[in-house]
Amino acid sequence: MLRNNNRAVVTRMARRSLTNNKRRSITMILAVLLSTFLLFSVLTVGATFFKMQRLQNIRLHGAQYDAIMYGATEEQLKLCRENPDIVRMGAVGVAGYVEETPQDKTPNAGFIWADSDYWNEMMEPAREWVKGDYPKAENEVMATPKALKECGFEGVDVGDTIQMKYTTPSGSEERTFTISGMWDGFGDKKAFFVSEAFYKQSGYSLAEVSSGRLHIEFKQKIMTQAEQDAFINSLNLGKQQRLFFTADMGLSVQILFGILGLVLITCFCAYLLIYNIMYLTVAGNIRYYGLLQTVGMTCRQVYHLMVEQMLLVGGVGISGGIILGYTVSFFLIPITVRSLGISKEAGKIEIAFHPAVFFLTILFIGFTVFIASQKPAKMAMRCSPVEALGYRPKTGAKKSHKTGKGKILWRMAGEQLRKDKKKAFIVMLSMAASLSVFLCMTTLIHSQGAREFNYNYMDLDMVVKNDTIKKEDLSEHRQIIDEKLLNEFKKTKGVKEVHPVIYTEITVPWEPEFSDKWMREFYEMWMTIPYEDEIEEYKDHPENFGSCLVGISRTDLENLNETLETPVDAKAFEKGETCILVRNDLSFKEKELLGKKVTCTEYADMENKRTFEIAGLTDETYYNALNGYPPTIIVSEKVVNTFVENPCVFKVGIRYDEEYDEDTEGRILELLQQSPDAKDFSYDSKIELMEYVKKAQGNMMGVGIGIIAILALIGFMNYVNTTVGSIQSRQVEISVMESIGMTGKQLRKMLVMEGMLYAGGAWGITITIGLAVTYKIYQSVNYQGVPFEVPIISVLAAMLSIAIICMIVPVLVYRNLEKKGAVVERIKGFE
């Protein structure tokens, strides 16, 4: 027998079949189009979101780098220059600090030197504007408006001169500086950049941990932990040196897996959408394929017919999806973000696009169409002509049927789901996947919000600080946060809590069990001179090595206890039997010090002594009052009040009735400005931090909202497509129900109940599996350590929307079915 090539005929039949069955063809094309749109949009807009997130991190760091090393020897600098994996590196040196100016006796500003690589290249993405030139002479500085304001030099400009008294290792000196340039942007703006000539005569060097900062940018943006450890080991760091990777680089592999997990879930949504529609479409068209076999078409030709149809459907759907995705990603989202007012003062929205996204979308959706169509195609092939002519959708019904309990419509709705459990599960899983992706993205974007950034572990709204205690001369320390001011804070409208922290200067006498051990470790970690050179002075004159005794309230202790490895006993702490030490980055383990005794004496009266048992170690710097050599000792505020008569309040934490209450903050600032010591206060504000982070984020959150909008639309269209296909495949069954007496109202009610059951199933999968996956992905990309918190309102709104859609869509589809004609005509039309 001669073999005939009927491929051209099959291709024409495939095109004709799609043309004649427009509704089914459009349904399948829409499924592919929406899946393509989903994947293309999420990849494109998601890449934009993470690009903007990286820009946010660059701004928050003040420069573009992946790691920072404290202290850098010439040998280490050479190793970094010769390392092929390093793109660039920039050096920064702390050069001293401003002690006072004619306008302000307690300025909070420092001197910094930056090399050309750091200033010209690494800082450039974090700057908004620059005018003038970087300093070259010893008496020139590059200033920011904030640094000038901090020192009382508001209104000066490039070319003007300012007078400052400053301190370096070489001593204190007063000098008139010329402002060679000014800049503004992100990073440390309370600092004056000085020339290399100034830095060289300051007494500092890059090799010192207290001064040198080497910023490193790597060629690769993903480094495994093994690669990071190998790089650190190659530098042979000294004991005092530290190298830290930025959070996004240090956890780059973990973040990558989290993003891949999110992409895979998105792809799974696309697969379910395509598979579901194709399965329903082929199942409803089995009789057609059976008839084709009765006229001589072979199983293989039926298979080729379906493949040709899928190629056409896939080609049209993928093309339309990419065009729609491109339009939404590059035009509609930026317009929507701007219309919401999100982009104000945030710059232009630049959608990130890489050719790989285009090709990956086509490749994956094409592969998904192929895989999703295999089972329906095989189902059509394996169905004989006789079986096809008598085919009815599989119901899974039992031969014998007992009357069930409960309301009949609920039973019928439940039975409908059980008839084809696989189909019902796929529909639920499809909705749950969309809802889970929505849940995941909403949670991630919520965690990145400016409101989630905290500058203190107690999450206070404002912390007011006494800057006089920064003076090296203890006689200049003054009690400017007195009882009167504290009472005014408490009486201020909108203030909920006021938490003052008190301290007094102390000495810790030498003894071999604890203080000697502490000082040895301190000198090895932080000092350039050996401990042996000063041990005799410490033994004879411990007053030359001062520290402080800090008193905290019961509330402070409860918050601090949550951060300790071993929480302290509150009763013993309140009685003054135990204390907590600030570890100061020393390498002590808790087991080395817990249970040991530490003795301190009042600085002004060494006969006044107290001894405490060490009950805990903390790395929290919130309670650092003075940077002494001996440890900062934290005890109950009652202990400090009985130890000295008038302990000094060095900071006060304030919490408002309503978080981020600008009116309350305005009243607090007004109190500070009216004080005669206004210039000696500084403060940290959660509201100002939020505004700073918002500015650093640019349009990142707006783009994130765009992603959520896309996912919400896809979830809606997914269910609509699935429901339309499902009810179309059941039109005979529904018509038969009407023929035996079921009213239209009862049918609509049953369909609503089915929708509620589908929604309930989707909720159940989302709350269990979806939430678990969301938590896993969230922790993978949560390099900022923000606590996991589901945005309840957004998620409840999404769940409620799904419930409403699940109830309304089946009714609308049924009404459309009713318009096709009478019951008899519908049954006859199908036959």
N, C-alpha and C positions, 0 to 999 in steps of 0.2 A: 504494500500500500504506500502511495506517495504521501509525503508529509506536507501539509499546507501551512503556510505562514499566515496566520490570521491576526497578527498583532495590530495591524492597521485597523482592522474591523473592530477589535476589542477596544482600541483607543477611541474610535468614533462612538461606540456604544457607551463607553464611560462618560464621554462628554455629553451625549444625548441624555443619558440617565440623570446626570446632575442637572441638566437644563430642564428636564421634564419634572423633576422632583425638587422644585426651587426651595420649598420650605425646609426640607431635610438638608439640602445642600447648604443653604444659608446658615442653618444651625451648626453644621460641622465646620464650615468656614469660620463662623464666629468663635467657635471653641478654639481653633488654631490661632485665629487673630488675637483673641484675648490672652491666650497663653504666651504668644510671642510678645505682645504688648507688656504683659506682666514681667516677663524675664528681662526684656530690653530696658524697660523703665526702671526696674529695681536695680539692675546692674549699673546703669548710667547714673541715675540719681543717687544710688547708694555710694558709688565711687566718688561722686561730688560731695556727699555728706562726709565721708572719711577724709577726703582731701581738705575740706574746710575744718574738720576736726584737727588735722595735723597743723593747719595754719593757726588754729586756736592755741594749740600747745606751744608752737613757736613763739607766739605773742606772749603767752603766760610765762615762758622761760626767759623771754627777752632777747632770744637769738635762736638761730637754727643750728642745733647740734644734737648728737645722739648719746654722748657720755661726757661727764665732767670729772676731772681728776684734781684733787687738792694737793698742791705741791708737785713740782716737776723738775727733776734734775736735768742737766745737760745730756746725760746719757739717755734718759727716757725721751727727751725731746728728739734726739737723733733717731731712736728706734721708731718713734711715731712718724717722723718724716720719711723713713725708708719703708714703712709698711704700705704695701700696694692696696690694702683694703681701706685706707683712710683717704677720703677725698680732700678734706682740709682740716686744719686745726687752728684755733685762735687762743692766744694767751691773754689773761686778765690778771692784774695784780692789785690787791688792796693796798692803798698808799697812805692810809691814815684817816683821820676823821676831823670834822669841824668841831672845835671845842666851844667857841662862842663868837658872836659878831656884835658890833655896836648896837644892833637892833634886837638881838635875841641872845640871851645867856645860856639857853638850853636847846640849841638847834639839833635836829636829828638828821644829819647829812654826813656823807663820807667822801673820800677821795679814791678814785679808781683810775688805773692806767690800762689801756687796751692796745694790743698791737694792731697793725693795719689789717690783717686777715679777719680778726674778730670785728673790728669797727666797720670796715668797708664791705665785708661779705656776709658774715654770720649775723650781724645785727640788722642788716639792711631790711629783711622782711618784717622786722618788728618795729621799724620806725615809720612815722607818718610824715614828718618833714624835718629838714635840716637846713640851717643857714649859717654861713661863716665856715671856718676851717677848724680841723682838729688841732689842739694845742701842740706847739713845738718848743716854746720857751718855758723855763721853769715857772714863770709868773703868769702863765696863761691857763685858762680853764674852759671846758665845754660844759655848758649848763643846760638844765631843763627848767621850765617855768615853775615846776613843783619844788625843785631843790632851792631855787631862788626865794620862793615864798616861804619855805621852811626856815630859811636864814634871815628873813625880813627884808629881802631885796626885791620887792615887787616893783614892776615898772621899768627895770633896767633892760638894756638890750645889748646886742653885739657891739663891741668897741668900748663899752662902759667899764669902769673899774669898781671893784668891791673889796672891802677889807675884812679879813677873817683871821681868827686865831685858830690854829690847828695843831694836832698832835700826831707825831710819827715816832718810831723807835729812836730817832735822833733827838727827840725832845719836843717841847712846845715852842711854837714860833708864830709871830704875827706878821702878815704880809698883805700887800695890796696886789690883787690879781686883776688881770685884764680878761674880759670875756671875749674869747676868740671865735666862739660859735655857740649856737643853741640848737636844741632838738627836742622833739616830743614823740611819743608813741607808747610802747609797752616795755615792761621790764622794770629794773630798779631806777626810778626817776628821782630818788632822794640822794643823788650822788653827783659829784662833779668829776668829769673826766679830765685827767691831768696829762702832761707830756711825759715822754720817756725820760727826759732829763730830770724832771721832778722825781719820778719813781726811783731812778738810780741813786739819788742823794737822800732818799727817804729813810734808808736803813733796812728796807725790805728786799727780798729777792724771790723769784718764782719758785725756788726750791723749798721755801718755807710753806708749811701747810696753812699757817695763819694768813698768808698773803696770796700765794700762787694759785691760779685756777686755769687749767688747761681744758678747753672745750674741743671735743672731737666729733667730726661727722664722718660716718662710714659710707662706703660705696653701696653696700647692700643694706636694705631696710628691714631685713628679717634675719635675726641671729639666734641660733639655738643657745641653750644654757651652756653647753659644752664649748661653743665658740666664744661666748662671753668669758667663761672661766679661763680658756686658753689665752685670750688676749690679756686678761689681767695678770696671769702668771708670767707672760712674756715681758712684762714691765718691771718685775722684781720690786714691787712696792715695799717701801719701808713701813715700820710699824705705825708711824704717824699718818702715813698717806692713805687716802681713800679714793676709790674710783666708783662712781655711780652711773649706771645707765639711766636714761630717761625712762619713764614708765612705759611709753609706747614702744621703745626699742627693747627694753628689758623683758617685756612680756610679748614681744612681737610674734613668736610662734603660737603662743596661746591665743592671741588676738586673731591671727590668721585662721586657726581652726574654728574659732567662734564665728567668723565671717563666712567661712566655707559651710558651716552648719546651717547658717541662715540662708545661704544661697541654695543649699540642697533641699531645704524645706520649701523654698519658693519653687524650685524645679519640680518637687513632688506635687505641689498644688497644680502646676501646669499639666503634669502627667495625668492626674486624676480627672481634671476637667476634660482633656482630650479623650481619654479612655472611656469615661462615662458616656459622653455624647456619642462616640462611635459605636459603643456596645449597644446602646439603646436604638440607634439608627439602623444598624445591621439586623438586630433582633426584630425590629418592626418591618423589615424588608426581606425576610427569609423566603416568603412565598414567591417573591419576584425572582430570587436566585434559583429557586426550585423549578419555576417555569422555564427558566433559561436552559436548565439541564434537560427538560423534557423535549426541547427542540434540538438537542444534540451538542450543547456546549459541555465540554469536559470540566472536571473539577479544577484542573490546572488553569483552564481558561477563565473560570469563575474567579480563581485567585488573582490572575493577571488583571481581570476587570476591576477588582477591588483595589489592587495596587495602583492601577492607572487613576482610579478615582481619588485615592489618597494623595497621589502625586499632584493632581490638579488642586484638590482641596488644600493640601499643604503649601503649594506654591502661592496660591492666591491669599491664603490666610497669613502666611509668614510675611509676604510682601506688605499686606495691609497692616499687620501688627507692627512691623518696623517703622512704617510711615507714621502710624498713630503714636507709637512710642517716642519717635523722634520729635513729633510735633508737641506732645505733652511735656517731654523732658526739657526741650530747648526753648519752648515758647510759653506754654500755658502755665507751668509751675513758676517761672520767674514773674510772670504777670500777676498770678494769684498771690505770690508772696509779697509783691509790692503793693497790691491792692489791700492786703491785710495790714499794711504799715510796718511789716517786720523788717524791711530793708532800710529803714531810715538810719542814716549815719553809719551804715554797715558796708557800703561799697557795692559794686556791681556783682550780680550773681553770675558766676562763670561755671557752666555745667561741664563737668569733666567727661571727656569721651576718648575712648581708645579703640582703634580698629578691631582689637581682639574681642571687644564686646559685641560688635556687629557679627563677626564670624562665629563666635561661641553661641550666640542666640540662634543663628540659622542652623548650626550643627546640632545643637541640643534639641531644638523644636523639631527639626527634621527627623532626628533619631527617635524622639518621643512619639511622633506621628506613626513612624514605622512600627515601633514596639506596641503602641496602643492599638494599632489596627490588626496585629497578628492574630489575636484570639478571635475577634469577630470574623476575620477572613476565614480562619480555619472552621469556625462554626458554620459559615455559609457553604464551605467546600464539602464538609462531612454530612451535610443534611441531604438525604436522598430526595428525588422528585416527589415520591409518594408522601414522605414525611413532611416535606415543605408545603405541599398542597393542604395538608391538614394541620399545619403548625399553629400552635397558640403559645404565647409567652409562658414560660415555666412558672408555675405557681407554687409548687412545693406543698400543695394541699394534701391532707390525709384523705384516705378513702372513706373512713368513717368520721363523722363529725358530731361531737357532743355539744349540747347547748352550754355555753359558758356563762360565767357569772359577771355581773356588772352591767353598765349601760351598753346597749347594743352598738351604738355608733362608735364608742371608744373601742369595743371589741373588734369591730370591723376595721377601724383604723389600724389597730395593733396587728390584726391578721394580715392586712395588706403589706405591712413591713416584713412580716414573717414569711410571706409567700415567696419572696425572692430576697433572702437574707443578705446574699452577697451584694445585690444592687443597693439595698437599703444601707448596708454598712459603707459602701463606697460613697454614696451620697453624703452620709454623715461625716465620713472621714474627709471628704472634699471640703465640706463647710468647716470642719474642725481645723483642717490644715490652714485654710485662709484665716480663720479666727486666731489660730496659734501664731501665725506669722504677724498678724496685726498686734496681738498681745506682746510678742517679742519686741517688735520695732517700737511700739508705744512705750514699753518699759525702758528700752535702751535710750530712746530720745528723751524720755522724762528724766532719766538719771544724769543726762548730760546738760540738763537745764542749769542756768546760772544760779538758781536758788539752791541747788544741791551742793555748791561749793562752800565749805566752812573754813574759817581761819583759826578756829579754836575747838578743842575737843568737847567743850561744854555746849557748843552751838549757841553762844550768847549773841545778842543783837548788837551790842557795843561793848568795847573794853576801853576804859579811860585810864591813862597811865601818867604817873608822876615822873617827869623827865629830870627832876633835880637829882634823883638818886644815881644818874649816870655820871655825875661829877666825880672825879677821882678824889677830890678833897672832901672828906666825910663831913666837914663842918658846913659845907654848902648844901647838904641834904636838908630839905625842908618838908614839913607836913602841910602840903597844899590840898590834899584830899581829907579835910577835917570832918568832924561830926556834923557841922552846919551844912556843908556841901552834900554829905551823904543823906542827910534828912531831906534836903531839897530834891535830890534824885528820887527818893522814896515817895515824896509828895507829888512829883510830876505826873500829870495826867497821862495815862497810857503805859506807865511803868509797872510791871508786875513784880519783878524781883531785883534786888540789889545785892551783889556779893563782893564785899571788900576783901582784899587779901593783904594781911599785915606782915611786917618783918622787922627784925632788929639785927644790927651788926654783931657778930660773934667772933670768937677765935676758937680753934679746935687744938688744944695742947697736944704736943707730941707724946705718943705712947706706942709701944711696939706691936700691940695686937691688932689695932685698926688703923690709926692715923698714919703711921709709918708706911703701912702697906698701901694705903690709898695714895699717899703723896708719891711714892715710887712709881706707881702706875700712871699717875697724872703727869709726872715729868717725862716719862717715856713716851706718852701719847702726845703731849701738847708743847713741851718746852724744848728749846734748843741747847740749853745748858744741862749738865748732869745733876741729878738730885744730890749727889755727894758734895757738890760745891756749896750747897745751901742748907744741908741738913743741920749743921751746928747752929746756924742762925735761926732755923725753925725751932730747934729745941730751946734756945735761950730767949728768943723774941717771937713767940707765936703771934703776937699782935701785928707783926709785919705781913702775916699771911691770913688776912681776914676772909670771912665768909658771912653767911646770913642764916638766921633762924626764921622760917616762914610759918605763919599761922593760918590755918584754913578752917572753914566752917564744916558742919556736919554734911551739908549738901555737897560741898566741894569734895569731901572725903568719899561720899557715895559715888560721885562721878569718877574720881580718880581710881577707886577700887575696881571699877569695871575695866580699867586698862592694865591692871597689874597681873603678873603671872600668878602670884599668890596674894589674894586679897587680905588686908590686915583686919584684925579684930577691932571693931569700932569702939567697944567699951574700953579696952586697954589703951587705945589711941587717945580717946577723950580724957582719960585719967592722966595722961602724960607719961605712961610707962613705955610706950613704943613710938617709933618715928619712921618716916620714909625718906630715903636719900634720892636726890637727883643724880643719876648715873653719869651724866656729862659725857656720854659716848665712850666711857672707859669699858674695858673688856671683862669686867667683873660679872660672874654668874651669881644668881641669887643664893645658891647654896654656899658660896664662898663667904658671904657677909651676913646672911640672916642669922639672928641670934647673938651676933657680936654687940658689944657696947660701944657707944660713941659719947664722948664728953665734950661739952662746949661751955664757954665762959662768956659773960657779957663783955663786949669790946671795951666799954668805959670802966668796967669794974671786974677785974679778973678773979676776984674772990667769990663772985656770984656764979655758981656752977650748977649745971644740970647734966644728968646722965640718962641716956635713952637706950633701949634695946632696938636694934635695927630689925624692922618687921617687913620691909619691902623696898624695892628699887624701881624707880620710874625713869623713863626717857622723855617724859612730857616736860617741855621747856616753859610752859605757861607760868610756872611758879619760880622761875629764875629771877631773883631781884638783883644780886650782885654776882659778877663772874669772878669768884674767888678760887684759890687753889684747893683748899679743903672743901668737903662736900657741902652743898646746900641741904639743910636739914628741914624737913617738913613735919610739923607737929600740929596739934589742935590749937586754935586761936585762943582758947582759954589758957593754955600753957604759956603762950607768948605774953598774954596780958598779965599773968602773975609773975613772969620772969623779969619783965621791965615795966616801968610805969607808963610810958607813952610810946608804944610801938608805932611805927610809921606805916601808913597805907600806901603801898606802891602801885597798886592798880585796883580797879573796881569793875566787875562784870555786871552788865545790865541786860535784863530780859524784858521785852515788851509784852503787853497783853495780846497784841496782834503782831505776828511776825512781819518784818519789813514795813513797819508803820513809819512812814516818812514824817508825819506830823509830830509823833512822839520824839523822833530823833532830832527834829528841828528844835523842840523845846529843850532837849538836853544840851545841844550845841549852843543854844542861846545862854543857858546857865554858865557854860564854860567861858563864853566870850565876855560875859559880864564880870567874871572873876578878876580880881587884881593880878592873879597869877596866870592869866590866860595864855601867855607865851610859853609857860612851863608845862602845859598839858599837851599830850598827844593822844590819839585814839585810833582804834581799829573798828571799822563799821561793816556789818554784814551787808547793808544796803549798798555801800560804796563798792564792796567786793563784787556784789551781784552786777552792778552797772559796769564795772571793769571787765568782768567775764563776758557779759553781753556784748560789749564792744569788741572784745577779742574774738568772740564767736562769729561775728559778722552775720551772715544769713544762714548759718549752719542749721539753726532750729527751724527756719522757714523751709529749707530743703527737706528736713526730716518730716515736716508736716505734709510735704508733697508726697513723700514715700507712703505715709499712712493713708493719704487720700487715694492713691493708686491701689493699695491693698484693699481698702474698703470697697472701691468700685469693682475690683476683680471678684471679691467675695460675693458681692451682690449679683453680678452677672453670672458667676459660676452656678449659683443656686437657680437663677431664672432659667438658664439654659438646660440644666438638669431636670428641672420640674416640667418645663415645656416638653422635653423629649419623653419623660416618664408618662405624663398624662396622655400624650399623643399615642403612645404604645398601648394604653389602657382604654382607649376610647370605646372599643366594643364592649368591654367589661362594664364600663360606666353606663353605656347606653342600655345594656341588658338590665342593670339594676333599676334604671328608670322604667324599663318596660314591665317589670314585675311589681311596680307600685312605689318605689322610693321617690319622694318628692325632691324637687330642685333644692329646697331649703335644707333637707336632710343630707343631700349629697354635698352641698357647700359646707355644711357643718362637719361632715366626715373628713372632707379635704383639709379643713382648718385644723382638725384634730391630728391628722396625719402630719401636717406641717409642724404642729407643736411637738409631736413625738420626734420628728427629724431634728428640730431645734434643740430639744432636750438631750438627744443623743450626741449632737455636736458639742453642746455645753459640757457634757460628761467627759468626752474625750479631751476637750481643751483644758478643763480644770485639772485633769489627772496627767495624761501624757504630755499635753501641750504645755502645761505649767512647768512640768519637770524639765522638758527640753528648753523652755525659755530661761529657766534658772541656770541651766548648764551653760547655755550660750552667753547669758548675761555675765556669769562669773568669768568666762573666758576672755571677754573684752573689757571687764571692769577694772582697768589699771589704776583708776583713781580711788578705789576702795569705797565707793558710795554704797551704803547698805541697800540690799535688794528690796524694792518696794513697788508693788504693782499699782499703777494709776487706776484706782478703783472706779472713779467716775467714768473715765474713758472706756474702760473694759465693760462696765455695766451698760453703758450706752450702746456699745457694739453688740453685746449679747441681746439687749432689748431690740435693737434694729433687726438682728437676725430672726428673732422670734416673730416680729411683725411681718418681715418679708416672707418667712416660711408660712405664715397664715394667709397673707393677702395674695401672693403670686398664684397658688393653686386655684383659688377662686376665680381670679381673672382669666386664667387659662381655660377653666371650665366654661365660663361665660362665652368665651370665644368659640368653644366647641359647640355650645348650644345654638349659636348662630348658623351653623352649617346645615341645619335642617331638623326635621322631626327625628324621633328615636329610630323609627323603622328605616328611614332614609340613611341614617348614619350607619346602622348595622348592615344594611344592604350595600351601601357604598364601600364598606370595608371588604365585604365578601366578593 
